[in-house]
Structure formats: C-alpha cells, structure tokens
Amino acid sequence: MRKVSCKYLTCLLLFISFSLFHCAPQLQLVEGGRYSDPKGYFDFTLPEDGWELLSWKDVDFALWVPKNGATIVITVTPLQEDVDATTLTRHLLIAFERKHIISQGADKVDGREAVKTVLDGWVEGAEVMAEVYVVKGEGVVYDIIFWAPRDAFPRTVEAFHHVLAGVNLY
C-alpha cells in the first residue's frame, strides 16, 4: 500500500509541477549558488542530489525531488494584524488531513523565533511526514514546510535542514 501511495504522490506532484510551472515569479541567482526570491524576503542555497526548483502559484519557493516526492515550500505572507506564531501554525496545519502531531515547540530560523512542528498525516490521499516552521518577520510571516512520503522522510529531511540552516530572512 505504501508503494501505491508514494507513486500516487509522485504522480500528483509531477502533474502539479507541470501545470503550474510558469505561474509564479522565478527565483533570482544572487551569487555563489545562492538564490533570492524576487520580492527580496529571503535567500538560500539549493541542496544537491536531485532537487529541482518548481514555480507554484501563491508559493514563493518550491523545491522537490521527482524520484521520491520530497518537497520544500516557502511562502511569505503579509500580516494584517498581530497574530501569535502558534495560531498561525494551527491555520497552516489545516492543509494536513488525519494529522498526528509528533512534536511542537520553539525553535529558531536565521536567529528569529519560530514554532517548529513535526507531524504525520495525509495530503491529497497520500501519507506523508512533515516538518513545519512558522516564523514572524517585520510585517510578514514565513511558512517553511518540508514533507515527504513516510518512507522517504528520514533520508531526505537532512537536505531540508541544510536549506534551513543557510536561509537568510529579511
């Protein structure tokens, strides 16, 4: 059953990537392999080993491995009111069905306070594990999300941690 779920997730992500490829702004090369989002909210270094950039509507940055469906997504949203990061996290996690929170607590991303959540659940009918960070910035909130099929999570999460360790939030 897991092989079917992984194949389904991979096919779904392929379809989404091809259908939305040109819908979002393209990342800009800054220098030395570092990329910046066009709005200037963050920059980072791409991981190696099969990760590919995606353009995805309403997402500032999306990166995935077609072979196993591991995905990294960063979105930056203006804050209209002062809302705490825990409430913002609850709203973000609505996208996961049948979720089970494994852990949740305070962490830091680029020196800023963050709420880190590790969970398993279902996305579009496929079972995944995810690591989610919600970080408040100056008038914005950064949602930094990694998910992968349960069997691919342990061997792909390290690439996400590499991206996270090198991200600069502005």
Summary of the structure (lengths in Angstrom):
residues: 170
radius of gyration: 15.3
end to end distance: 42.8
largest distance: 44.6
contacts: 519
relative contact order: 0.19
helix: 26%
strand: 46%
